[in-house]
Amino acid sequence: MQLNVGTSDKKQYRLITLDNGLECLLIHEPPAEEEDDLEESETGSDDDGSDDGDDETQRAACAVVVGVGSWADPEDTPGAAHFLEHLLFLGSAKYPAENAYDGFLAKRGGSSNAHTDVEHTSYYFDVLPGAFREALDIFAQFFVSPSFNPDMVAREVNAIESEFSLAAQND
């Protein structure tokens, strides 16, 4: 597949296909050099030039977009796609603790979210670059081996029903 990008776009793109057929678009945006940084280096600032990989202005991010949304819900089970969106973030076989993912991201300057649309569902997170590999492993496990803990499932049914009730009231 050929990617068409604007001439002013400085990002680097790479499209790969994994052995399982999953297509991945990798995007790298080099850090922008700031004028202040250039001025400091010219004036002999005491900055030692070290880089711990966790510059607060840089983020590493990942998104997974699944080609199934609310239009795929069975007629007798409206909200199924949105329900699954909620369940996936509740733990996996490898990382079973319910709030471990959110806690991990919060301690490393990150966040996550998801969105169910009519034709697709998007899951995404961002985090400081030094924590990306571990965050990606936790995130990937939601899709590899979700826990679907029965206690959490029952609670999420109530959460989804509440969201649908509020949406219906606002219509």
ZASE-117221 format. One record per atom (N, C-alpha, C, O): residue number from 1; atom name; x, y, z. Coordinates in Angstrom, 3 decimals, m for minus. Layout:
// residues N
- NUM,CA,X,Y,Z;
...
***
This chain:
// residues 171
- 1,N,0.850,m1.173,0.000;
- 1,CA,0.000,0.000,0.000;
- 1,C,0.897,1.238,0.000;
- 1,O,1.867,1.302,0.754;
- 2,N,0.588,2.177,m0.808;
- 2,CA,1.328,3.433,m0.894;
- 2,C,0.664,4.462,0.020;
- 2,O,m0.547,4.667,m0.050;
- 3,N,1.449,5.101,0.868;
- 3,CA,0.944,6.149,1.739;
- 3,C,1.191,7.502,1.090;
- 3,O,2.307,7.797,0.663;
- 4,N,0.171,8.307,1.017;
- 4,CA,0.307,9.655,0.469;
- 4,C,0.322,10.638,1.631;
- 4,O,m0.654,10.756,2.372;
- 5,N,1.435,11.338,1.781;
- 5,CA,1.555,12.331,2.842;
- 5,C,1.972,13.660,2.234;
- 5,O,2.575,13.712,1.162;
- 6,N,1.644,14.714,2.928;
- 6,CA,2.002,16.053,2.458;
- 6,C,3.505,16.286,2.520;
- 6,O,4.212,15.670,3.317;
- 7,N,3.971,17.176,1.676;
- 7,CA,5.414,17.458,1.620;
- 7,C,5.926,18.110,2.902;
- 7,O,7.116,18.014,3.203;
- 8,N,5.060,18.766,3.655;
- 8,CA,5.501,19.393,4.905;
- 8,C,5.425,18.430,6.097;
- 8,O,5.842,18.779,7.202;
- 9,N,4.903,17.239,5.879;
- 9,CA,4.784,16.238,6.944;
- 9,C,6.154,15.631,7.214;
- 9,O,6.722,14.965,6.349;
- 10,N,6.686,15.858,8.409;
- 10,CA,8.026,15.377,8.765;
- 10,C,7.997,14.012,9.450;
- 10,O,9.046,13.480,9.814;
- 11,N,6.818,13.449,9.626;
- 11,CA,6.722,12.137,10.269;
- 11,C,7.249,11.055,9.333;
- 11,O,7.243,11.201,8.110;
- 12,N,7.702,9.971,9.943;
- 12,CA,8.165,8.812,9.185;
- 12,C,7.104,7.729,9.322;
- 12,O,6.630,7.465,10.427;
- 13,N,6.725,7.098,8.211;
- 13,CA,5.673,6.094,8.205;
- 13,C,6.211,4.764,7.709;
- 13,O,7.063,4.704,6.823;
- 14,N,5.693,3.702,8.305;
- 14,CA,6.054,2.365,7.844;
- 14,C,4.835,1.477,8.014;
- 14,O,4.306,1.353,9.118;
- 15,N,4.389,0.864,6.941;
- 15,CA,3.249,m0.052,6.973;
- 15,C,3.791,m1.472,6.958;
- 15,O,4.547,m1.847,6.062;
- 16,N,3.400,m2.263,7.959;
- 16,CA,3.847,m3.644,8.016;
- 16,C,2.642,m4.566,8.152;
- 16,O,1.590,m4.149,8.637;
- 17,N,2.791,m5.798,7.732;
- 17,CA,1.777,m6.818,7.929;
- 17,C,2.382,m7.912,8.787;
- 17,O,3.403,m8.500,8.429;
- 18,N,1.755,m8.181,9.912;
- 18,CA,2.236,m9.210,10.814;
- 18,C,1.926,m10.590,10.254;
- 18,O,1.130,m10.723,9.324;
- 19,N,2.553,m11.617,10.819;
- 19,CA,2.344,m12.988,10.357;
- 19,C,0.879,m13.413,10.419;
- 19,O,0.441,m14.252,9.632;
- 20,N,0.120,m12.832,11.356;
- 20,CA,m1.293,m13.187,11.498;
- 20,C,m2.210,m12.390,10.562;
- 20,O,m3.432,m12.521,10.631;
- 21,N,m1.621,m11.565,9.688;
- 21,CA,m2.394,m10.784,8.725;
- 21,C,m2.777,m9.392,9.198;
- 21,O,m3.317,m8.606,8.420;
- 22,N,m2.508,m9.073,10.452;
- 22,CA,m2.842,m7.760,10.996;
- 22,C,m1.948,m6.703,10.355;
- 22,O,m0.725,m6.834,10.357;
- 23,N,m2.557,m5.662,9.809;
- 23,CA,m1.797,m4.568,9.216;
- 23,C,m1.554,m3.503,10.273;
- 23,O,m2.462,m3.127,11.014;
- 24,N,m0.324,m3.024,10.335;
- 24,CA,0.068,m2.021,11.328;
- 24,C,0.727,m0.845,10.630;
- 24,O,1.609,m1.023,9.790;
- 25,N,0.301,0.333,10.976;
- 25,CA,0.929,1.547,10.485;
- 25,C,1.754,2.116,11.625;
- 25,O,1.207,2.500,12.659;
- 26,N,3.052,2.170,11.446;
- 26,CA,3.963,2.719,12.444;
- 26,C,4.275,4.163,12.051;
- 26,O,4.621,4.444,10.903;
- 27,N,4.149,5.062,13.004;
- 27,CA,4.388,6.479,12.736;
- 27,C,5.382,6.996,13.759;
- 27,O,5.196,6.821,14.963;
- 28,N,6.437,7.634,13.274;
- 28,CA,7.426,8.245,14.156;
- 28,C,7.485,9.732,13.850;
- 28,O,7.666,10.143,12.704;
- 29,N,7.330,10.522,14.896;
- 29,CA,7.446,11.961,14.746;
- 29,C,8.688,12.400,15.502;
- 29,O,8.700,12.401,16.733;
- 30,N,9.730,12.771,14.775;
- 30,CA,10.959,13.208,15.452;
- 30,C,10.685,14.426,16.324;
- 30,O,9.873,15.278,15.963;
- 31,N,11.356,14.514,17.470;
- 31,CA,11.154,15.683,18.337;
- 31,C,11.516,16.968,17.600;
- 31,O,12.506,17.020,16.870;
- 32,N,10.720,17.982,17.795;
- 32,CA,10.991,19.279,17.173;
- 32,C,12.088,19.975,17.963;
- 32,O,12.080,19.966,19.194;
- 33,N,13.026,20.576,17.252;
- 33,CA,14.045,21.369,17.931;
- 33,C,13.450,22.721,18.238;
- 33,O,12.920,23.401,17.358;
- 34,N,13.541,23.095,19.474;
- 34,CA,12.989,24.372,19.898;
- 34,C,14.072,25.442,19.823;
- 34,O,15.253,25.155,20.014;
- 35,N,13.666,26.667,19.546;
- 35,CA,14.634,27.764,19.464;
- 35,C,15.376,27.945,20.779;
- 35,O,16.571,28.241,20.785;
- 36,N,14.664,27.767,21.907;
- 36,CA,15.315,27.925,23.209;
- 36,C,16.451,26.934,23.375;
- 36,O,17.508,27.287,23.899;
- 37,N,16.251,25.696,22.937;
- 37,CA,17.286,24.673,23.046;
- 37,C,18.505,25.072,22.231;
- 37,O,19.640,24.888,22.672;
- 38,N,18.273,25.619,21.042;
- 38,CA,19.384,26.026,20.189;
- 38,C,20.137,27.194,20.817;
- 38,O,21.367,27.226,20.800;
- 39,N,19.398,28.148,21.370;
- 39,CA,20.033,29.298,21.991;
- 39,C,20.862,28.875,23.195;
- 39,O,21.966,29.385,23.386;
- 40,N,20.349,27.944,24.021;
- 40,CA,21.079,27.484,25.192;
- 40,C,22.378,26.809,24.795;
- 40,O,23.409,27.027,25.430;
- 41,N,22.340,25.985,23.742;
- 41,CA,23.559,25.284,23.340;
- 41,C,24.589,26.258,22.781;
- 41,O,25.791,26.025,22.912;
- 42,N,24.139,27.341,22.162;
- 42,CA,25.068,28.333,21.622;
- 42,C,25.665,29.190,22.723;
- 42,O,26.780,29.691,22.571;
- 43,N,24.943,29.375,23.843;
- 43,CA,25.437,30.232,24.909;
- 43,C,26.159,29.447,25.991;
- 43,O,26.592,30.023,26.989;
- 44,N,26.293,28.134,25.806;
- 44,CA,27.034,27.329,26.770;
- 44,C,26.242,27.014,28.022;
- 44,O,26.792,27.072,29.122;
- 45,N,24.981,26.685,27.892;
- 45,CA,24.139,26.313,29.020;
- 45,C,24.755,25.137,29.778;
- 45,O,25.564,24.393,29.224;
- 46,N,24.373,24.973,31.041;
- 46,CA,24.920,23.878,31.832;
- 46,C,24.181,22.569,31.599;
- 46,O,24.398,21.620,32.353;
- 47,N,23.324,22.471,30.600;
- 47,CA,22.638,21.234,30.249;
- 47,C,23.672,20.206,29.805;
- 47,O,24.480,20.472,28.916;
- 48,N,23.643,19.018,30.435;
- 48,CA,24.633,17.995,30.106;
- 48,C,24.290,17.196,28.860;
- 48,O,25.071,16.338,28.447;
- 49,N,23.137,17.458,28.253;
- 49,CA,22.759,16.786,27.009;
- 49,C,22.268,15.369,27.201;
- 49,O,22.000,14.684,26.214;
- 50,N,22.135,14.891,28.454;
- 50,CA,21.675,13.520,28.666;
- 50,C,20.190,13.423,28.359;
- 50,O,19.452,14.404,28.450;
- 51,N,19.770,12.216,27.994;
- 51,CA,18.380,11.977,27.633;
- 51,C,17.953,10.657,28.246;
- 51,O,18.457,9.598,27.873;
- 52,N,17.012,10.724,29.201;
- 52,CA,16.564,9.495,29.840;
- 52,C,15.420,8.826,29.087;
- 52,O,14.899,7.810,29.547;
- 53,N,15.015,9.374,27.935;
- 53,CA,13.957,8.761,27.137;
- 53,C,12.558,9.082,27.607;
- 53,O,11.591,8.603,27.016;
- 54,N,12.419,9.882,28.656;
- 54,CA,11.095,10.213,29.160;
- 54,C,10.882,11.713,29.223;
- 54,O,10.409,12.233,30.234;
- 55,N,11.225,12.410,28.156;
- 55,CA,10.963,13.830,28.016;
- 55,C,9.456,14.029,28.175;
- 55,O,8.672,13.405,27.461;
- 56,N,9.053,14.880,29.090;
- 56,CA,7.634,15.098,29.375;
- 56,C,6.837,15.590,28.164;
- 56,O,5.611,15.480,28.150;
- 57,N,7.513,16.126,27.155;
- 57,CA,6.789,16.619,25.982;
- 57,C,6.583,15.539,24.932;
- 57,O,5.777,15.712,24.019;
- 58,N,7.296,14.433,25.049;
- 58,CA,7.182,13.355,24.070;
- 58,C,6.242,12.277,24.588;
- 58,O,6.172,12.024,25.791;
- 59,N,5.531,11.653,23.681;
- 59,CA,4.618,10.565,24.008;
- 59,C,4.805,9.439,23.011;
- 59,O,5.109,9.661,21.839;
- 60,N,4.618,8.240,23.500;
- 60,CA,4.510,7.073,22.633;
- 60,C,3.049,6.653,22.717;
- 60,O,2.457,6.680,23.796;
- 61,N,2.473,6.272,21.604;
- 61,CA,1.048,5.960,21.592;
- 61,C,0.761,4.761,20.704;
- 61,O,1.549,4.405,19.829;
- 62,N,m0.375,4.158,20.950;
- 62,CA,m0.814,3.015,20.154;
- 62,C,m2.336,3.079,20.039;
- 62,O,m3.029,3.485,20.972;
- 63,N,m2.829,2.674,18.894;
- 63,CA,m4.276,2.562,18.694;
- 63,C,m4.558,1.269,17.945;
- 63,O,m3.811,0.871,17.052;
- 64,N,m5.641,0.632,18.324;
- 64,CA,m6.132,m0.542,17.614;
- 64,C,m7.551,m0.209,17.174;
- 64,O,m8.393,0.166,17.991;
- 65,N,m7.805,m0.346,15.890;
- 65,CA,m9.141,m0.089,15.362;
- 65,C,m9.684,m1.406,14.827;
- 65,O,m9.101,m2.017,13.932;
- 66,N,m10.802,m1.828,15.388;
- 66,CA,m11.440,m3.086,15.018;
- 66,C,m12.626,m2.764,14.114;
- 66,O,m13.415,m1.871,14.420;
- 67,N,m12.751,m3.473,13.023;
- 67,CA,m13.806,m3.204,12.050;
- 67,C,m15.174,m3.732,12.441;
- 67,O,m15.890,m4.292,11.611;
- 68,N,m15.536,m3.553,13.705;
- 68,CA,m16.857,m3.952,14.198;
- 68,C,m17.348,m2.863,15.131;
- 68,O,m16.642,m2.460,16.055;
- 69,N,m18.548,m2.391,14.889;
- 69,CA,m19.136,m1.366,15.732;
- 69,C,m20.560,m1.695,16.081;
- 69,O,m20.975,m2.851,16.003;
- 70,N,m21.308,m0.697,16.463;
- 70,CA,m22.673,m0.920,16.957;
- 70,C,m23.627,m1.453,15.889;
- 70,O,m24.625,m2.088,16.227;
- 71,N,m23.343,m1.210,14.609;
- 71,CA,m24.221,m1.770,13.567;
- 71,C,m24.122,m3.288,13.501;
- 71,O,m24.983,m3.937,12.907;
- 72,N,m23.087,m3.859,14.099;
- 72,CA,m22.928,m5.315,14.116;
- 72,C,m23.624,m5.952,15.327;
- 72,O,m23.643,m7.176,15.457;
- 73,N,m24.188,m5.134,16.203;
- 73,CA,m24.879,m5.691,17.367;
- 73,C,m26.028,m6.593,16.920;
- 73,O,m26.762,m6.243,15.996;
- 74,N,m26.192,m7.744,17.563;
- 74,CA,m27.376,m8.568,17.273;
- 74,C,m28.639,m7.779,17.598;
- 74,O,m28.645,m6.958,18.516;
- 75,N,m29.686,m8.024,16.861;
- 75,CA,m30.934,m7.263,17.043;
- 75,C,m31.460,m7.364,18.472;
- 75,O,m32.012,m6.403,19.007;
- 76,N,m31.287,m8.527,19.079;
- 76,CA,m31.798,m8.726,20.435;
- 76,C,m30.793,m8.336,21.522;
- 76,O,m31.060,m8.520,22.710;
- 77,N,m29.629,m7.793,21.112;
- 77,CA,m28.598,m7.412,22.085;
- 77,C,m27.979,m6.063,21.718;
- 77,O,m26.785,m5.987,21.428;
- 78,N,m28.783,m5.003,21.730;
- 78,CA,m28.204,m3.694,21.413;
- 78,C,m27.160,m3.313,22.463;
- 78,O,m27.330,m3.583,23.652;
- 79,N,m26.087,m2.686,22.005;
- 79,CA,m25.025,m2.261,22.909;
- 79,C,m23.933,m3.295,23.103;
- 79,O,m23.031,m3.085,23.914;
- 80,N,m23.987,m4.411,22.379;
- 80,CA,m23.002,m5.482,22.569;
- 80,C,m21.577,m5.017,22.260;
- 80,O,m20.652,m5.337,23.007;
- 81,N,m21.390,m4.275,21.182;
- 81,CA,m20.043,m3.807,20.824;
- 81,C,m19.499,m2.851,21.882;
- 81,O,m18.328,m2.929,22.254;
- 82,N,m20.343,m1.961,22.357;
- 82,CA,m19.934,m1.015,23.399;
- 82,C,m19.628,m1.764,24.703;
- 82,O,m18.682,m1.427,25.415;
- 83,N,m20.420,m2.758,24.995;
- 83,CA,m20.206,m3.589,26.177;
- 83,C,m18.839,m4.272,26.108;
- 83,O,m18.092,m4.275,27.087;
- 84,N,m18.519,m4.843,24.961;
- 84,CA,m17.225,m5.497,24.792;
- 84,C,m16.086,m4.480,24.956;
- 84,O,m15.052,m4.790,25.547;
- 85,N,m16.284,m3.281,24.435;
- 85,CA,m15.276,m2.221,24.594;
- 85,C,m14.943,m2.038,26.069;
- 85,O,m13.770,m1.951,26.434;
- 86,N,m15.962,m1.980,26.916;
- 86,CA,m15.756,m1.818,28.355;
- 86,C,m15.059,m3.029,28.964;
- 86,O,m14.138,m2.883,29.767;
- 87,N,m15.497,m4.215,28.583;
- 87,CA,m14.958,m5.439,29.190;
- 87,C,m13.475,m5.634,28.918;
- 87,O,m12.749,m6.117,29.787;
- 88,N,m13.017,m5.272,27.743;
- 88,CA,m11.628,m5.534,27.393;
- 88,C,m10.647,m4.821,28.322;
- 88,O,m9.547,m5.322,28.553;
- 89,N,m11.022,m3.674,28.851;
- 89,CA,m10.119,m2.915,29.713;
- 89,C,m10.108,m3.408,31.164;
- 89,O,m9.432,m2.820,32.009;
- 90,N,m10.836,m4.463,31.456;
- 90,CA,m10.964,m4.908,32.841;
- 90,C,m9.967,m5.983,33.253;
- 90,O,m10.079,m6.529,34.351;
- 91,N,m9.017,m6.295,32.422;
- 91,CA,m8.003,m7.260,32.810;
- 91,C,m7.870,m8.385,31.807;
- 91,O,m8.711,m8.575,30.927;
- 92,N,m6.788,m9.122,31.968;
- 92,CA,m6.493,m10.243,31.074;
- 92,C,m5.918,m11.389,31.898;
- 92,O,m5.670,m11.241,33.094;
- 93,N,m5.711,m12.523,31.253;
- 93,CA,m5.127,m13.657,31.962;
- 93,C,m3.745,m13.300,32.519;
- 93,O,m3.418,m13.666,33.648;
- 94,N,m2.939,m12.592,31.736;
- 94,CA,m1.580,m12.236,32.163;
- 94,C,m1.577,m11.102,33.188;
- 94,O,m0.728,m11.076,34.078;
- 95,N,m2.525,m10.163,33.067;
- 95,CA,m2.620,m9.006,33.964;
- 95,C,m4.045,m8.938,34.511;
- 95,O,m4.842,m8.130,34.035;
- 96,N,m4.384,m9.775,35.508;
- 96,CA,m5.779,m9.893,35.946;
- 96,C,m6.305,m8.760,36.829;
- 96,O,m7.520,m8.595,36.937;
- 97,N,m5.443,m7.987,37.454;
- 97,CA,m5.917,m6.940,38.366;
- 97,C,m6.726,m5.901,37.600;
- 97,O,m6.270,m5.375,36.584;
- 98,N,m7.914,m5.612,38.084;
- 98,CA,m8.874,m4.763,37.376;
- 98,C,m8.353,m3.373,37.027;
- 98,O,m8.515,m2.938,35.887;
- 99,N,m7.754,m2.684,37.937;
- 99,CA,m7.320,m1.308,37.686;
- 99,C,m5.818,m1.175,37.470;
- 99,O,m5.289,m0.063,37.492;
- 100,N,m5.132,m2.278,37.264;
- 100,CA,m3.673,m2.249,37.116;
- 100,C,m3.242,m1.429,35.898;
- 100,O,m2.269,m0.680,35.974;
- 101,N,m3.945,m1.560,34.796;
- 101,CA,m3.588,m0.847,33.569;
- 101,C,m3.695,0.666,33.765;
- 101,O,m2.760,1.407,33.460;
- 102,N,m4.836,1.114,34.272;
- 102,CA,m5.020,2.548,34.506;
- 102,C,m3.976,3.079,35.485;
- 102,O,m3.436,4.168,35.292;
- 103,N,m3.697,2.317,36.523;
- 103,CA,m2.691,2.726,37.502;
- 103,C,m1.301,2.793,36.888;
- 103,O,m0.540,3.723,37.155;
- 104,N,m0.976,1.804,36.066;
- 104,CA,0.319,1.784,35.389;
- 104,C,0.483,3.036,34.531;
- 104,O,1.507,3.715,34.606;
- 105,N,m0.524,3.338,33.720;
- 105,CA,m0.451,4.511,32.837;
- 105,C,m0.377,5.811,33.633;
- 105,O,0.415,6.697,33.310;
- 106,N,m1.192,5.922,34.659;
- 106,CA,m1.231,7.154,35.450;
- 106,C,0.133,7.462,36.075;
- 106,O,0.544,8.620,36.130;
- 107,N,0.823,6.435,36.538;
- 107,CA,2.135,6.630,37.160;
- 107,C,3.211,6.961,36.136;
- 107,O,4.306,7.388,36.503;
- 108,N,2.909,6.767,34.853;
- 108,CA,3.900,6.993,33.803;
- 108,C,3.433,8.047,32.800;
- 108,O,3.808,8.018,31.628;
- 109,N,2.610,8.973,33.284;
- 109,CA,2.181,10.103,32.471;
- 109,C,1.280,9.746,31.310;
- 109,O,1.238,10.478,30.321;
- 110,N,0.556,8.639,31.399;
- 110,CA,m0.251,8.189,30.266;
- 110,C,m1.744,8.204,30.521;
- 110,O,m2.222,8.564,31.597;
- 111,N,m2.454,7.800,29.490;
- 111,CA,m3.902,7.689,29.573;
- 111,C,m4.369,6.704,28.507;
- 111,O,m3.618,6.352,27.597;
- 112,N,m5.617,6.267,28.635;
- 112,CA,m6.189,5.373,27.633;
- 112,C,m7.670,5.656,27.502;
- 112,O,m8.289,6.267,28.373;
- 113,N,m8.219,5.198,26.396;
- 113,CA,m9.649,5.344,26.184;
- 113,C,m10.051,4.450,25.028;
- 113,O,m9.216,3.788,24.410;
- 114,N,m11.335,4.443,24.750;
- 114,CA,m11.869,3.672,23.638;
- 114,C,m13.147,4.356,23.166;
- 114,O,m13.742,5.164,23.879;
- 115,N,m13.546,4.016,21.958;
- 115,CA,m14.739,4.626,21.375;
- 115,C,m15.398,3.624,20.425;
- 115,O,m14.748,3.080,19.532;
- 116,N,m16.667,3.393,20.627;
- 116,CA,m17.421,2.526,19.719;
- 116,C,m18.255,3.398,18.803;
- 116,O,m19.070,4.202,19.256;
- 117,N,m18.041,3.229,17.517;
- 117,CA,m18.799,3.947,16.495;
- 117,C,m19.705,2.930,15.808;
- 117,O,m19.791,1.782,16.244;
- 118,N,m20.362,3.332,14.767;
- 118,CA,m21.299,2.420,14.099;
- 118,C,m20.602,1.311,13.314;
- 118,O,m21.126,0.202,13.220;
- 119,N,m19.423,1.596,12.747;
- 119,CA,m18.738,0.600,11.926;
- 119,C,m17.417,0.105,12.500;
- 119,O,m16.846,m0.854,11.982;
- 120,N,m16.924,0.734,13.550;
- 120,CA,m15.655,0.293,14.125;
- 120,C,m15.566,0.679,15.599;
- 120,O,m16.333,1.505,16.092;
- 121,N,m14.614,0.062,16.285;
- 121,CA,m14.320,0.388,17.672;
- 121,C,m12.824,0.672,17.759;
- 121,O,m12.008,m0.105,17.263;
- 122,N,m12.474,1.778,18.387;
- 122,CA,m11.078,2.192,18.527;
- 122,C,m10.667,2.113,19.988;
- 122,O,m11.396,2.548,20.879;
- 123,N,m9.493,1.554,20.215;
- 123,CA,m8.884,1.468,21.537;
- 123,C,m7.522,2.150,21.434;
- 123,O,m6.802,1.937,20.459;
- 124,N,m7.161,2.959,22.416;
- 124,CA,m5.895,3.672,22.285;
- 124,C,m5.330,4.059,23.639;
- 124,O,m6.045,4.136,24.637;
- 125,N,m4.015,4.301,23.646;
- 125,CA,m3.345,4.788,24.842;
- 125,C,m2.133,5.618,24.438;
- 125,O,m1.638,5.518,23.316;
- 126,N,m1.666,6.440,25.376;
- 126,CA,m0.385,7.130,25.225;
- 126,C,0.322,7.068,26.567;
- 126,O,m0.315,6.943,27.613;
- 127,N,1.656,7.158,26.527;
- 127,CA,2.455,7.021,27.739;
- 127,C,3.833,7.612,27.470;
- 127,O,4.204,7.825,26.316;
- 128,N,4.584,7.875,28.516;
- 128,CA,5.960,8.315,28.335;
- 128,C,6.733,7.225,27.593;
- 128,O,6.505,6.038,27.830;
- 129,N,7.628,7.608,26.714;
- 129,CA,8.316,6.630,25.864;
- 129,C,9.001,5.480,26.605;
- 129,O,9.002,4.353,26.110;
- 130,N,9.577,5.735,27.767;
- 130,CA,10.270,4.689,28.504;
- 130,C,9.361,3.582,29.010;
- 130,O,9.835,2.493,29.333;
- 131,N,8.057,3.844,29.085;
- 131,CA,7.094,2.855,29.575;
- 131,C,6.292,2.209,28.447;
- 131,O,5.398,1.403,28.706;
- 132,N,6.603,2.557,27.201;
- 132,CA,5.779,2.109,26.077;
- 132,C,5.724,0.583,25.931;
- 132,O,4.641,0.019,25.773;
- 133,N,6.867,m0.079,25.982;
- 133,CA,6.878,m1.534,25.765;
- 133,C,5.992,m2.263,26.771;
- 133,O,5.209,m3.136,26.397;
- 134,N,6.116,m1.906,28.040;
- 134,CA,5.302,m2.579,29.057;
- 134,C,3.822,m2.227,28.893;
- 134,O,2.962,m3.098,29.028;
- 135,N,3.520,m0.964,28.604;
- 135,CA,2.129,m0.565,28.377;
- 135,C,1.548,m1.311,27.182;
- 135,O,0.395,m1.741,27.217;
- 136,N,2.342,m1.465,26.127;
- 136,CA,1.887,m2.185,24.938;
- 136,C,1.603,m3.648,25.257;
- 136,O,0.634,m4.215,24.751;
- 137,N,2.438,m4.263,26.089;
- 137,CA,2.205,m5.657,26.459;
- 137,C,0.893,m5.800,27.228;
- 137,O,0.102,m6.700,26.946;
- 138,N,0.663,m4.918,28.193;
- 138,CA,m0.588,m4.970,28.965;
- 138,C,m1.775,m4.762,28.023;
- 138,O,m2.749,m5.514,28.073;
- 139,N,m1.695,m3.755,27.178;
- 139,CA,m2.754,m3.419,26.218;
- 139,C,m3.050,m4.591,25.279;
- 139,O,m4.209,m4.947,25.068;
- 140,N,m1.996,m5.185,24.720;
- 140,CA,m2.171,m6.292,23.770;
- 140,C,m2.863,m7.479,24.415;
- 140,O,m3.628,m8.183,23.755;
- 141,N,m2.607,m7.707,25.686;
- 141,CA,m3.214,m8.855,26.364;
- 141,C,m4.733,m8.741,26.468;
- 141,O,m5.419,m9.754,26.602;
- 142,N,m5.261,m7.529,26.408;
- 142,CA,m6.720,m7.364,26.410;
- 142,C,m7.341,m8.062,25.203;
- 142,O,m8.456,m8.578,25.280;
- 143,N,m6.616,m8.074,24.099;
- 143,CA,m7.115,m8.664,22.857;
- 143,C,m6.704,m10.134,22.722;
- 143,O,m7.377,m10.911,22.046;
- 144,N,m5.599,m10.506,23.366;
- 144,CA,m5.086,m11.873,23.293;
- 144,C,m5.867,m12.795,24.220;
- 144,O,m6.290,m13.878,23.816;
- 145,N,m6.059,m12.360,25.471;
- 145,CA,m6.671,m13.229,26.473;
- 145,C,m7.419,m12.418,27.530;
- 145,O,m6.997,m12.364,28.685;
- 146,N,m8.537,m11.784,27.134;
- 146,CA,m9.295,m10.982,28.109;
- 146,C,m9.845,m11.873,29.215;
- 146,O,m10.168,m13.036,28.975;
- 147,N,m9.954,m11.329,30.432;
- 147,CA,m10.385,m12.159,31.570;
- 147,C,m11.898,m12.366,31.622;
- 147,O,m12.356,m13.453,31.972;
- 148,N,m12.670,m11.352,31.282;
- 148,CA,m14.135,m11.433,31.373;
- 148,C,m14.583,m11.991,32.724;
- 148,O,m15.433,m12.880,32.784;
- 149,N,m14.013,m11.472,33.792;
- 149,CA,m14.369,m11.866,35.149;
- 149,C,m15.879,m11.685,35.339;
- 149,O,m16.399,m10.593,35.108;
- 150,N,m16.597,m12.753,35.763;
- 150,CA,m18.065,m12.671,35.889;
- 150,C,m18.555,m11.531,36.779;
- 150,O,m19.578,m10.918,36.474;
- 151,N,m17.841,m11.229,37.883;
- 151,CA,m18.266,m10.125,38.750;
- 151,C,m18.182,m8.793,38.024;
- 151,O,m19.065,m7.946,38.153;
- 152,N,m17.107,m8.617,37.256;
- 152,CA,m16.925,m7.373,36.505;
- 152,C,m17.926,m7.278,35.356;
- 152,O,m18.399,m6.189,35.031;
- 153,N,m18.247,m8.411,34.744;
- 153,CA,m19.204,m8.432,33.627;
- 153,C,m20.556,m7.922,34.103;
- 153,O,m21.167,m7.080,33.445;
- 154,N,m21.030,m8.425,35.241;
- 154,CA,m22.321,m7.992,35.776;
- 154,C,m22.328,m6.492,36.052;
- 154,O,m23.311,m5.811,35.758;
- 155,N,m21.247,m5.981,36.611;
- 155,CA,m21.162,m4.548,36.908;
- 155,C,m21.176,m3.718,35.624;
- 155,O,m21.803,m2.660,35.579;
- 156,N,m20.494,m4.189,34.587;
- 156,CA,m20.440,m3.441,33.327;
- 156,C,m21.779,m3.453,32.599;
- 156,O,m22.091,m2.505,31.878;
- 157,N,m22.574,m4.501,32.772;
- 157,CA,m23.932,m4.509,32.200;
- 157,C,m24.685,m3.302,32.752;
- 157,O,m25.349,m2.590,31.998;
- 158,N,m24.587,m3.067,34.047;
- 158,CA,m25.261,m1.919,34.670;
- 158,C,m24.707,m0.600,34.138;
- 158,O,m25.470,0.337,33.901;
- 159,N,m23.400,m0.516,33.950;
- 159,CA,m22.790,0.718,33.441;
- 159,C,m23.287,1.027,32.031;
- 159,O,m23.599,2.177,31.721;
- 160,N,m23.360,0.013,31.181;
- 160,CA,m23.824,0.219,29.798;
- 160,C,m25.297,0.597,29.784;
- 160,O,m25.704,1.488,29.039;
- 161,N,m26.096,m0.072,30.601;
- 161,CA,m27.528,0.265,30.668;
- 161,C,m27.718,1.710,31.113;
- 161,O,m28.606,2.402,30.615;
- 162,N,m26.881,2.171,32.057;
- 162,CA,m26.952,3.569,32.504;
- 162,C,m26.626,4.525,31.373;
- 162,O,m27.311,5.531,31.191;
- 163,N,m25.580,4.216,30.608;
- 163,CA,m25.195,5.074,29.481;
- 163,C,m26.321,5.149,28.449;
- 163,O,m26.622,6.226,27.934;
- 164,N,m26.945,4.004,28.148;
- 164,CA,m28.037,4.001,27.172;
- 164,C,m29.237,4.780,27.689;
- 164,O,m29.906,5.467,26.917;
- 165,N,m29.522,4.681,28.994;
- 165,CA,m30.639,5.427,29.584;
- 165,C,m30.391,6.926,29.490;
- 165,O,m31.296,7.686,29.144;
- 166,N,m29.154,7.361,29.798;
- 166,CA,m28.838,8.770,29.712;
- 166,C,m28.903,9.274,28.260;
- 166,O,m29.383,10.379,28.005;
- 167,N,m28.428,8.472,27.331;
- 167,CA,m28.487,8.858,25.920;
- 167,C,m29.929,8.990,25.460;
- 167,O,m30.261,9.915,24.719;
- 168,N,m30.782,8.086,25.887;
- 168,CA,m32.195,8.116,25.485;
- 168,C,m32.888,9.351,26.062;
- 168,O,m33.738,9.948,25.402;
- 169,N,m32.533,9.735,27.286;
- 169,CA,m33.109,10.926,27.895;
- 169,C,m32.701,12.198,27.187;
- 169,O,m33.463,13.163,27.140;
- 170,N,m31.482,12.201,26.626;
- 170,CA,m30.970,13.389,25.953;
- 170,C,m31.467,13.513,24.521;
- 170,O,m31.284,14.559,23.899;
- 171,N,m32.082,12.487,23.991;
- 171,CA,m32.589,12.532,22.597;
- 171,C,m33.895,13.259,22.483;
- 171,O,m34.441,13.379,21.387;
***
